[in-house]
């Protein structure tokens, strides 16, 4: 169980770093790099949410 929490914390750290990179690049005016970092952030936030939603749907649909 501790390993799961450690991995979740590491994943949250990746998302935080991507958010910081996006903000820093936006402030510098590097729009293409900011767009790339923002897409990375969106993917990092979307993947666990999608997995959670699909898991809940499968649990509720199980006979």
Order of alpha helices (4+ residues) and beta strands (2+ residues): alpha-alpha
